[in-house]
Amino acid sequence: MTFIIKLLLSSERKTINAISMLHGLGISNGSKGKFYPSNPTSRARAAKILVNSLDGLK
């Protein structure tokens, strides 16, 4: 495998791990249960993630 392909696979793995962690902690549940990491995040969604994250610190 070339370096670029390895880098892309590593990046995808990190994205999957991060999404799994956010879902497991109840911080984010995606859009209708699906995650679209390439799509931009709205202000409302970002605010919800922030509030859920802060609630988890209590």
N, C-alpha and C positions, 0 to 999 in steps of 0.2 A: 504494500500500500504506500502511496505517496504521502508526504508530510501533510499536504493540504487535506486529503481525505481523512487522515488520522485526526487532524485538528477539528474538522467538521464533526466527526463522530464523537470526539471528546466533548465538544460544545453541546451536541444534542443530548449526550448523557447527562451533562450538568443541568441542562434545561429540564429534562425529565425528572431528575432528582429534586430540583427546586419546586417544580409543580407538584410532585408527590408530597413533599414536605408541607407546602401551603395547604393542600387538600387535607392531608392527615391531621393537621392542627386546626382545621376548621376556619382558616383565615380566608380562603378563596375556594369557591366551588365551580369556577368557570362560568361559561355562558350556556345555560340549559344543560349543565353537566359535562360540557366539552370545553377543552382549553385550546386557544388559538394563540400560541406564543408569538407568531409573526404579526398579528394584528395590533394596532395601537390600543392603548388603554385609555378609557374615557376618564374624565375628572371624577365622575360619580363612582366608577369602579375603583379608582385609586383611593378615593376617600373611604370606601367600604373596606378595602384591604387594610388601610391604616387603622381604622377604628377596630376592626377585628383583631389586628395585631396587638393594639394597645389593651384591648379587653383580655387578651391571653396573658398579659403581664400581671394581671391582678391576682 
